[in-house]
Amino acid sequence: FFSGNLVCAMPTFLWSLVFLLLLTCGRAGAKAHIHVVLARYDEDVSWIQDYAQRTDVKFIVYNKGEPLTGSVQSSQNVDIIPIRNLGLEAGTYLHHIVHNYDNLAELTVFLQAAEPTHIPPGHLYPGVTFEDYLKKPLYVPTILVTADMKEVSYRKGYHGFGPVEASFNPCPADGLDRWFNFGPFSYWDIVQGRRIKEQSAEFPTLESMWSSLLPRIPYPKHAIAMSHGAQFSVSRQNIVQHPLEFYQRLWDANQKSSESYTAFYLEYMWWYIFFFDTEHQSPCSLDTAALASHPRWDMSHPELPKWVRMQEQAYGG
């Protein structure tokens, strides 16, 4: 059936085929299934060099500032993409989703570009590491605000205030006891109020933006738990539960200023966008009604100056 020449050529042909298959499989195996999206303006991103050998992880640095120089540029698992300086980190996250909606990684980690740390200006909660975000979808609530955005509470241990939990759990291990008393959220009114006025905001309140752009998810009645610093990891499945047009609308609303007021709204909305379902209606299924009735600060309390400093660190006055 086969000619003698073909039979003699078979071993070489087969080895070539095997080599081609191995090469193809090797490339497929090396394809990063985790993308780390970094929103950079002027941060030092040299820390990502520590992960240069991770073939399963690709860092995508969206650069809104001066061009990056140095060894980061030559890393095999780093893409540097210059984009316009609009919308803060929320604009970067939405840019990535809108432009990669049909090609998202299995897991995407969204971060501001500074090295993740546990102390200001870092936003990691004690006990959690950057590597934890590379393992699975992860959202760690660290701040609570009342639904009217008038009062705020911090998770104990965050930013060095209060005792740290004995063993880390993304969710507060002992419920309401893991949160400070609520206090006036004065910096939200001052700082966000200024942005809303200066930018002639289409949405003067968080609730108005939520109701307009996220109508299928009811606005929380009592309190909202969020991850301060907008850092989380999300599966592709959770991202594409919303159509591309949904993210396009969010992005369009966000792209009107370098310090868009919508970015600060979105920091409170991310969990609800990606993780809300009928069984989980708040981060960690926290009892937000009970949390909203948590004790308030006595305005003469000796710890109140520390509370004010906490807000200064979080929102910069």
VEXZA-11908 format. One record per residue: residue in three letters; x, y, z of N, C-alpha, C, O in turn. Coordinates in steps of 0.05 Angstrom, whole numbers, plus 32768, in hexadecimal, padded with zeros to 4 digits. Example, Ala and Ser with C-alpha at 12.3 -4.5 7.8 and 13.67 -1.06 7.14 Angstrom:
ALA81087F8E809C80F67FA6809C81087FBE809C811D7FBE80A9/SER81017FD3808E81117FEB808F81028001809D810C801780A1/
end
This chain:
PHE80117FE88000800080008000801180198000800D802B7FF0/PHE8026801A80128038803080128050802A8001805980137FFF/SER805A803E7FF48073803B7FE4808A80377FF880888040800F/GLY80A0802B7FEE80B780277FFF80C28041800A80CA80438021/ASN80C280567FF880CD8070800080BD807C801780C88087802A/LEU80A2807A801580918085802A809580768044809680838059/VAL8097805C8042809B804C805B80B58054806880B680578080/CYS80CA8057805880E4805F806380E2807B806F80F080818083/ALA80D1808C806480CF80A8806E80BD80AA808780BE80BF8094/MET80AE8096808D809B809780A380A8809F80BE809D80B080CC/PRO80BE809380C680C9809B80E080CF80B980E280C880C580F6/THR80DB80C480CD80E180E180CD80C780F180CE80C5810580DC/PHE80B480E880BE809A80F680BE808D80F580D98082810980E3/LEU808D80DD80E6808180DA8100808F80EB8115808180F88126/TRP80A980EB811580B780FB812880B18119812480AF81288138/SER80AF8121810B80A8813D8106808C8144811180888159811D/LEU807A8131810D805F81358117805E81368136805181478142/VAL806D81238142806E8123815F807A813D816A80708148817D/PHE80908147815D809C81608165808981778163808781888175/LEU807A8177814D8066818D81498051818C815E804981A18168/LEU80478174816580338171817A803D817A81958030818881A4/LEU80568172819B8062817981B48065819781B6806081A381CB/LEU806E81A481A0807281C081A0805881CF81A4805681E281B3/THR804381C58196802981D18199801E81CE81B5801481E181C0/CYS802181B681C1801781B181DC802781C281F0801C81CD8203/GLY804181C481EB805181D481FD804881F181FD804781FE8212/ARG804381FC81E5803A821781E4801F821A81F2801A822E8200/ALA800D820781ED7FF3820881FA7FF6820782187FE882158227/GLY800881F68222800C81F3823E8017820C824B801282128262/ALA8027821B823B8033823382458021824C8244802782608250/LYS800B824982377FF9826082357FEE826882507FE48257825F/ALA7FF1828182567FE8828B82707FCA828982737FBB82938262/HIS7FC0827C82887FA4827B828C7F9C828E82A37F84828F82AB/ILE7FAF829D82AD7FAA82B282C17FB582CC82B67FCC82CE82AF/HIS7FA482E082B47FAD82FB82AD7FAB830E82C57F97830E82D3/VAL7FC1831C82C97FC1833082DE7FC0834C82D17FD4835482C4/VAL7FAA835A82D47FA6837482C87FAF838982DC7FA4838B82F2/LEU7FC3839982D57FCE83AD82E77FC783C982DB7FCD83CF82C4/ALA7FBB83DA82EC7FB583F582E47FCB840782EE7FCD840C8306/ARG7FDC841082DB7FF4842082E37FF2843D82DA7FE9844382C3/TYR7FFB844F82EB8000846A82E3801D847182E7802C847682D4/ASP802784708301804384758306804F84618319806584668323/GLU8041844B831F804A84388332806384288328806684248310/ASP8073841F833A8089840D8334807E83F18331807383E68344/VAL808283E5831A807783CA8315808E83B583148089839F830A/SER80A583BC831D80BB83A9831C80B68390832C80C3837C8328/TRP80A38391833F809D837A834F80938362833F8095834B8348/ILE808883678327807E8351831880948340830C808F832A8303/GLN80AD8349830E80C48339830680C68320831780D2830C830E/ASP80BC8320832F80BD8309834080AD82F2833480AF82DB833D/TYR809C82F88321808A82E38315809182DE82F8808182D382E9/ALA80AA82E582F180B282E382D580B282C682CB80AF82C182B3/GLN80B582B382DD80B6829682D5809A828982D48098827282CD/ARG8086829882DC806B828C82DC805F828C82C0805382A082B8/THR8061827682B2805682748297803882738297802C82788282/ASP802B826E82AE800E826D82AF8002828882B47FEA828B82B5/VAL8013829C82B9800982B782C0801482CB82AC802C82CC82A6/LYS800282DC82A2800B82F282918003830C829F7FEC831082A7/PHE8016831F82A18010833982AC800A834C8295801A834E8282/ILE7FF4835A82977FED836E82827FED838982907FDB838F829F/VAL80018399828B800483B382977FF883C88285800383CE826F/TYR7FE283D3828D7FD683E9827D7FE2840382887FDC840B829F/ASN7FF2840F82788002842682817FF6844082787FF384468261/LYS7FEF8451828C7FE4846B82877FF88481828C7FF284998288/GLY8010847A82938025848E829A803C848D828680398486826F/GLU805484948291806C84958281807384798278806C84658286/PRO8080847682618088845B82578099844C826B80AA84588278/LEU80948432826E80A48422828080BF841B827380C18417825B/THR80D3841A828480ED8412827A80F883FC828C80ED83F782A2/GLY810D83EF8284811A83DB8295811183BF828E810683B98278/SER811783AC82A081158390829A80F88386829880F38372828C/VAL80E5839582A380C9838D82A180C0838B828480B18379827D/GLN80CA839C827380C3839C825780CB8382824880BE837A8235/SER80E18376825180EB835E824380E08344824E80E7832F8244/SER80CF8345826280C5832D826E80B1831F825B80A1832C824E/GLN80B48305825980A382F68246808682F6824E807482F4823C/ASN808082F88267806482F68270805983128277804783148288/VAL80638327826B805983428270805283508256806283508243/ASP803A835A82558031836C823F802E8388824A8021838B825F/ILE8038839C823D803583B78245802583C68230802D83C78219/ILE800E83D082387FFB83DC82257FF683F9822D7FE983FD8242/PRO7FFF840D821E7FF8842882257FDB842F821F7FD184288209/ILE7FCE843C82327FB28445822D7FAF846182387FC0846B8247/ARG7F99846E82317F948489823A7F8F848A82587F8484778263/ASN7F9784A082647F9484A382817F7884AC82887F7484C4828E/LEU7F66849982887F4A849F828E7F3F848A82A07F458472829D/GLY7F2E849282B47F1E847F82C27F2B847082D97F1F845E82E4/LEU7F44847882E17F51846A82F77F52844C82F27F51844382DB/GLU7F55843C83077F58841F83027F3F841282F67F4183FF82E8/ALA7F28841E82FC7F0F841382F17F10841582D37F07840282C5/GLY7F1A842B82C87F1C842D82AB7F2E8419829F7F29840F8289/THR7F44841282AD7F5683FD82A47F4983E282A47F4B83D38290/TYR7F3B83DB82B97F2E83C182BB7F1983BE82A47F1883AA8297/LEU7F0A83D382A17EF583D2828C7F0183D282707EF683C4825E/HIS7F1783E0826C7F2583E082527F2D83C3824C7F2983BA8235/HIS7F3883B582607F41839A825B7F2A838882547F2C83788241/ILE7F14838A82637EFD8378825D7EF1837E82427EEB836B8233/VAL7EED8397823C7EE1839F82227EF28396820A7EE7838D81F6/HIS7F0C8398820C7F1D839281F67F26837481F57F33836C81E2/ASN7F1F8365820A7F278349820B7F0F833682127F138320821B/TYR7EF78340820E7EDF833282177EDE8316820C7ED68303821B/ASP7EE6831181F37EE582F781E77EFF82E781EB7F0282D181E1/ASN7F1282F281FA7F2C82E581FD7F3682E8821A7F4E82EB821F/LEU7F2382E7822D7F2B82EA82497F3982D182547F3482BB824A/ALA7F4B82D582667F5882BE82737F4482AF82857F2F82BA828C/GLU7F4C8297828D7F3B828882A07F37829782BA7F21829682C6/LEU7F4C82A582C27F4B82B582DB7F5982D082D57F6F82D082CB/THR7F4C82E682DD7F58830082DA7F5A830D82F57F46830F8304/VAL7F72831782FB7F77832583147F788343830D7F87834B82FB/PHE7F698353831A7F68837083167F75837E832D7F6D837A8344/LEU7F89838F83277F98839C833D7FA183B883347FA683BD831C/GLN7FA483CA83477FB483E283437FD183D983427FD883C4834D/ALA7FE283E883357FFC83DD832C801283DC8342802683CE833E/ALA800F83EA8358802383E9836C802583CD8378801283BE8377/GLU803C83C68382804083AC838E802B83A783A4802983B783B6/PRO801D839083A38009838B83B88016838783D38027837683D6/THR800E839883E68018839684018002839984157FEB839E840E/HIS80088395842F7FF4839684447FF283B184517FE183B58462/ILE800483C3844B800483DE8458800083F38443800783EF842B/PRO7FF5840A844A7FF1841F8437800B84268428802084288435/PRO800A842B840D7FF1842D83FD7FE6841283F37FD4841283E2/GLY7FF183FC83FD7FE783E283F47FCB83DC83FF7FC283EA8412/HIS7FBD83C983F47FA183C383FC7F9D83A684047F86839E8407/LEU7FB2839684077FAE837A840F7FA58379842D7FAF8387843E/TYR7F91836884327F8A8363844E7F9E8350845A7FA7833E844D/PRO7FA5835484737FB9834284807FB18325847D7F9B831D8483/GLY7FC4831584757FBF82F884717FBB82F084557FBF82D9844D/VAL7FB3830384447FB082FD84277FC9830684187FD5831A8420/THR7FD082F884047FE782FE83F37FDF830283D77FC982FA83CF/PHE7FF0830D83C77FEA831083AA7FE682F5839E7FD582F1838C/GLU7FF682E183A67FF482C6839B7FD882BA839F7FCF82AA838F/ASP7FCA82C283B47FAF82B883B97F9C82C083A27F8A82B1839B/TYR7FA182D783967F9082E083807F9582D183677F8582D18354/LEU7FAC82C383657FB382B3834D7FA78297834E7FA88289833A/LYS7F9C828F83657F92827483687F75827083607F6E825B8355/LYS7F65828483657F48828183617F3B829C83637F4782AF836C/PRO7F22829E835A7F1482B8835E7F1482C0837B7F0E82AF838D/LEU7F1B82D983817F1E82E2839C7F1582FF839F7F1D8310838F/TYR7F05830483B37EFC831F83BA7EFC832183D87EEF831283E6/VAL7F0C833483E37F0F833784007F03835184097F1083668404/PRO7EEC835184167EE0836B841E7EEF837784367EF783688449/THR7EF5839184347F04839E84497EF683B784537EFD83C28468/ILE7EE283C184457ED383D9844D7EB583D5844A7EAC83C88438/LEU7EA683E0845D7E8983E1845C7E8083FE845B7E8A840F8469/VAL7E6C8403844A7E5F841D844A7E418419844C7E3684068441/THR7E34842C84597E17842B84597E0D8432843D7E1B843F842E/ALA7DF5842984367DEB842C841B7DE9844984127DEA844F83FB/ASP7DE5845B84267DE48477841F7DFF8485841D7E01849D8419/MET7E15847584217E30847E841F7E37849384347E4984A48430/LYS7E298493844A7E2E84A7845F7E40849D84767E4C84AD8484/GLU7E41848284797E518477848F7E62846084847E5A84528472/VAL7E79845B84917E8C844784877E988438849F7E9B844384B5/SER7E9E841F849A7EAC840E84AE7EC283FF84A07EC083F88488/TYR7ED883FA84AE7EEF83EB84A47EF183D084B17EEA83CD84C9/ARG7EFA83BD84A27EFF83A284AE7F1783A484C07F2C83AF84B8/LYS7F15839A84D87F2A839B84EB7F43838D84E07F41837784D5/GLY7F5A839A84E47F73838F84DA7F7C839C84C07F93839B84B8/TYR7F6983A884B27F7083B584987F7F83CF849D7F7883DF84AE/HIS7F9483D3848D7FA583EA84907FB183ED84AB7FB8840384B4/GLY7FB483D784BA7FC183D784D37FB083E084EB7FBB83E48501/PHE7F9683E484E67F8583EC84FC7F7683D485087F6883C684F9/GLY7F7883D185217F6A83BC852F7F7883A1852C7F8B839E851D/PRO7F6E838D853B7F7B8372853B7F77836485217F6283668515/VAL7F8B835585197F8A834585017F7D832A85077F81831F851D/GLU7F6E831F84F57F61830584F97F7782EF84FD7F8B82F084EF/ALA7F7282DC850E7F8682C785157F8E82B884FC7FA582B184F9/SER7F7B82B184EB7F8182A384D27F7082B184BC7F5982B784C0/PHE7F7D82B584A57F6F82C484907F5882B584847F5A829D847E/ASN7F4382C384807F2C82B984717F2282D084607F1F82E6846B/PRO7F1D82CC84467F1382E384367EFB82F084437EF783098441/CYS7EEB82E184517ED482EB845F7EDA82EF847D7EE882DE8488/PRO7ED0830484897ED5830884A57ECD82F084B57EB682E684B4/ALA7EE082E584C57EDC82CB84D27EC782CC84E77EB882B984EB/ASP7EC482E284F67EB082E3850B7E9D82FB85077E9683098519/GLY7E9582FD84EE7E7E830F84E87E81832C84F07E96833884EA/LEU7E6D833684FD7E6C835285047E83835B85167E8A83738515/ASP7E8E834985257EA3835085377EBD835885287ED083638534/ARG7EBE8353850F7ED6835884FF7ED6837484F27EE7837A84E2/TRP7EC2838484F97EC0839F84ED7EC083B485037EB583B08518/PHE7ECD83CB84FD7ECB83E2850E7EAE83ED850E7E9F83E784FC/ASN7EA883FC85237E8F840B85237E8E841D850B7EA284268500/PHE7E76842385027E72843684EC7E79845284F57E748459850C/GLY7E84846184E37E89847E84E87E82848E84D07E7E848384BA/PRO7E8184A884D37E7A84BA84BC7E8D84B784A57EA684B684A9/PHE7E8384B4848D7E9384B184757E9884CC84687E8F84D18452/SER7EA584DE84777EA784F9846F7EB884FC84557EB2850E8445/TYR7ECC84EC84527EDD84EF843B7ECF84E784217ED684F2840C/TRP7EBB84D684227EAC84D0840A7E9D84E984017E9D84F083EA/ASP7E9084F684147E81850E840D7E93852384027E8C853183EE/ILE7EAA8527840E7EBC853C84067EC9853783EB7EC6854683D8/VAL7ED6852083E97EE6851A83D17ED5851283BA7ED7851D83A4/GLN7EC284FF83BE7EB184F783A87E9E850D83A17E9785118389/GLY7E95851C83B47E83853383AF7E908547839D7E848552838B/ARG7EAB854C83A17EB9855F83907EBB855483737EB785638360/ARG7EC1853A83707EC3852F83557EA8853083477EA78538832F/ILE7E93852A83547E78852A83487E728546833E7E6785498328/LYS7E79855A834D7E73857683457E85857E832E7E7B858A831B/GLU7E9E857983307EB28582831C7EAC857483017EB1858082EC/GLN7EA3855B83017EA0854C82E97E83854D82DE7E7C853E82CB/SER7E72855E82EB7E56855F82E27E4A854382DF7E41853C82C9/ALA7E4B853482F47E46851782F47E2A851182E97E16851D82F2/GLU7E2984FD82D77E1084F382CE7E0184E482E47DE984E482E6/PHE7E1184D782F67E0684C8830C7E1084D583267E2684D0832F/PRO7DFE84E483337E0784F3834B7E0A84E183647E1684EA8378/THR7E0084C983637E0384B6837A7E0A849B836F7E0584948358/LEU7E15848B83817E1B846F837A7E02846083727E028451835F/GLU7DED846583817DD38457837B7DC9845E835F7DBE844D8352/SER7DCC847783567DC2847E833C7DD2847183267DC684688312/MET7DEC846E83297DFC845F83157DF5844283157DF384358300/TRP7DF38437832D7DEC841A83317DD2841483237DD084018314/SER7DBD842483297DA3841F831E7DA2842183007D93841382F2/SER7DB2843382F57DB3843782D87DC3842282C97DBA841882B4/LEU7DDA841B82D47DED840982C57DED83ED82CF7DF883DB82C2/LEU7DE283E882E77DE183CD82F27DC583C682FC7DC283BE8313/PRO7DB183CA82EB7D9683C982F47D8C83AE82FD7D7A83AC830E/ARG7D98839882F47D8E837E82FB7D96837683177D8B83628321/ILE7DA8838483237DB1837E833F7DA7839483517DAE83AB834C/PRO7D96838F83647D8B83A483757DA083B283857DB383A6838F/TYR7D9D83CC83887DB083DB83987DAD83D283B57D9683D083BF/PRO7DC383CD83C37DC183C483DF7DB183D783F07DB483EF83EF/LYS7DA183CB84017D9083DB84137D9E83E6842B7D9783FB8436/HIS7DB283D784357DBD83DE844F7DDA83E6844F7DE183FD8457/ALA7DEB83D584457E0883DB84447E1583CD842D7E0B83B98423/ILE7E2C83D784257E3B83CC840F7E5783C684197E6583D78424/ALA7E5F83AD84157E7A83A4841C7E8B83A484037E83839A83EE/MET7EA483AF84057EB483B183ED7ED283AC83F47EDA83AD840B/SER7EE183A683DF7EFE83A283E17F0C83BC83DB7F0E83C483C3/HIS7F1683CA83EF7F2383E383EB7F3C83E083DA7F4C83CE83DF/GLY7F3F83F183C67F5683EF83B37F4E83E0839A7F5F83DE8388/ALA7F3683D683987F2C83C9837F7F3F83B483767F4A83B58360/GLN7F4483A083877F558389837F7F45836F83847F39836A8399/PHE7F45835E836F7F35834683707F3D833583587F49833F8345/SER7F36831B83597F3A830983427F1F82FD833B7F0F82F7834C/VAL7F1B82FB83207F0082F383167F0482DF83007F1682E182EF/SER7EF282CB83007EF382B782EB7EE782C282D17ED782D582D2/ARG7EEF82B682BB7EE382BE82A17EC582BB82A17EB682CC8297/GLN7EBC82A582AD7E9F829F82AE7E9082B682BC7E7A82BE82B3/ASN7E9B82C082D27E8D82D582E07E8E82F082D17E7B830082D4/ILE7EA282F482C27EA3830D82B27E8E830D829C7E8083208297/VAL7E8D82F6828D7E7C82F682757E5F82F0827B7E4F82EC8269/GLN7E5882EF82957E3B82ED829C7E2D830682937E148306828F/HIS7E3C831C828F7E30833482847E39833782677E50832F8261/PRO7E29834182567E318344823A7E46835A82377E49836B8248/LEU7E54835A82217E68836E821B7E5C838A821D7E6A839C8227/GLU7E44838E82147E3783A882137E3583B482307E3783CC8233/PHE7E3283A382437E3083AC825F7E4A83BA82677E4A83D08272/TYR7E6083AD82627E7A83B882697E8183D182587E8D83E38262/GLN7E7783D182407E7C83E8822E7E6E8400823A7E798416823A/ARG7E5583FD82457E47841382517E55841E82697E588436826D/LEU7E5F840B827A7E6E841482927E878423828A7E8E84388295/TRP7E95841982757EAE8425826C7EA8844182617EB784538266/ASP7E94844382517E8D845D82457E878472825B7E9084898259/ALA7E79846982707E73847C82867E8C848482957E8D849A82A1/ASN7EA0847382957EB8847782A47ECD848782967EDF849382A3/GLN7ECC848A827B7EE28495826C7EDF84B382677EE484BC8251/LYS7ED784C2827B7ED384DE82777EE784F082877EE785088284/SER7EF784E382987F0A84F282A87F2084DF82B27F1C84C782B5/SER7F3884EB82B67F4E84DA82C17F4784D082DD7F5084BB82E4/GLU7F3884E082EC7F3184D883077F1284D583087F0584E28319/SER7F0784C582F77EEA84C382F47EDD84BB830E7EE584A8831C/TYR7EC884CA83157EB984C4832D7EAD84A8832C7EA8849B8340/THR7EA8849E83137E9C848383107EAE846D831A7EA584588322/ALA7EC98472831A7EDB845E83237ED7845883417EDA8441834A/PHE7ED0846C83507ECB8469836D7EB0845B83727EAE844C8385/TYR7E9D846083617E84845183627E8A8433835C7E808421836A/LEU7E99842E83477E9D8412833F7EAC840283547EA983EA8355/GLU7EBC840F83647ECA840183797EB683F3838C7EBC83DE8398/TYR7E9E83FF838F7E8983F3839F7E7883DF83907E6883D0839B/MET7E7B83DF83757E6983CF83657E7683B5835B7E6883A38353/TRP7E9183B3835B7E9E839C834E7E94838183587E8E83708348/TRP7E91837E83727E888363837C7E6D835D83707E6883468368/TYR7E5B837083707E40836C83677E3F836683487E2F8357833F/ILE7E528372833A7E53836E831D7E5C835183187E5183448306/PHE7E70834783267E7D832E83207E728316832F7E7283008325/PHE7E69831A83487E648303835A7E48830183647E4182EC836F/PHE7E37831583607E1C8314836B7E0C82FE835E7E0D82FB8345/ASP7DFD82EF836E7DE982DC83637DD482D883787DD582E5838D/THR7DC182C683737DAA82C483857DB382B983A07DA582BE83B4/GLU7DC982AA83A17DD2829F83BB7DE682B183C97DE882B083E2/HIS7DF382C283BB7E0782D483C67E0082F183BF7E0582FA83A8/GLN7DF482FF83D17DEA831A83CB7DFB833083D87DF4834783D7/SER7E10832883E57E24833B83F07E3E832C83F37E3E831483F6/PRO7E55833A83F37E6E832C83F77E6E831C84107E6783268426/CYS7E778303840E7E7882F184257E5C82EB84317E5A82E18447/SER7E4782F284227E2C82EF842C7E2882FD84477E1A82F48458/LEU7E36831484497E34832384627E17832D84677E0983338454/ASP7E0F832D84807DF5833784887DF6835584887DFB8361849D/THR7DF1836184717DF5837E846F7DE0838E84807DE583A48488/ALA7DC9838184847DB4838F84957DBF839184B17DBC83A684BE/ALA7DCB837B84BB7DD6837C84D77DEE838E84D87DF2839D84EB/LEU7DFE838E84C37E16839F84C27E0E83BC84C27E1B83CC84D0/ALA7DF983C384B47DF183DF84B27DE783E984CE7DE7840184D2/SER7DDF83D784E07DD783DF84FA7DEE83DD850F7DE983DF8527/HIS7E0683D885057E1E83D685167E2183F085257E188405851C/PRO7E2D83EF853D7E308408854D7E3F841E853E7E4F8419852C/ARG7E39843785477E46844E853B7E5B8459854E7E5B84548566/TRP7E6E846885437E82847585547E76848A85667E658499855E/ASP7E7E848A857F7E7A84A185907E8D84B685877EA584B28587/MET7E8384CE857F7E9484E285747EA984ED85877EBB84FB857E/SER7EA784E685A17EBB84EE85B47ECE84D785BA7EE084D985CB/HIS7ECC84C185AB7EDC84A985B07EFA84AF85AB7F0084BC8597/PRO7F0B84A685BD7F2884AC85B97F3484A085A07F4A84A98598/GLU7F27848B85957F32847F857D7F2A848D85637F338486854E/LEU7F1984A185667F0E84AF854E7F2484BB853C7F2284B98524/PRO7F3984C785477F4E84D185367F5B84BC85247F6284C1850D/LYS7F5D84A3852F7F67848D851F7F54848785087F5D848084F2/TRP7F3B8489850D7F26848584F97F29849984E27F27849284CB/VAL7F2E84B284E97F3184C784D57F4A84C184C47F4984C484AC/ARG7F6084B884D17F7884B284C27F73849B84AF7F7E849A8499/MET7F62848884B77F5C847184A67F4F847B848C7F5684728476/GLN7F3D848E848E7F30849984767F4384A984657F4284A8844D/GLU7F5584B784727F6984C684637F7B84B484537F8184BA843C/GLN7F83849D845F7F93848984507F83847D84397F8E84788424/ALA7F6A8478843E7F5A846B84297F52847D84127F52847583FB/TYR7F4D849684187F4284A884037F5284C183FE7F4B84D183ED/GLY7F6784C4840E7F7984DA84087F6F84F6840D7F7B850A8403/GLY7F5A84F8841B7F4F851384227F448521840A7F3A8537840D/
end
